[in-house]
């Protein structure tokens, strides 16, 4: 999920930059498309995914004797 969230954040960054360039070029249609569809959708998806992430370290698998299996 964290990788998916990162991908949405990349899309948001690039879409906002594209919308800014479109606005500066006077291309209102592209700007509207990027803001109303791409950015809005990805903001919602980013929020939804982030609500499912928990800020905890990865779980370490151990045997019943406490030996670290990840070592």
Secondary structure, DSSP 4 states (H G I P E B T S, - for coil): -HHHHHHHHHHHHHHHHHHHHHHHTT-HHHHHHIIIIIIHHHHHHHHHHHTT----PPPPPB-TT--BTT-
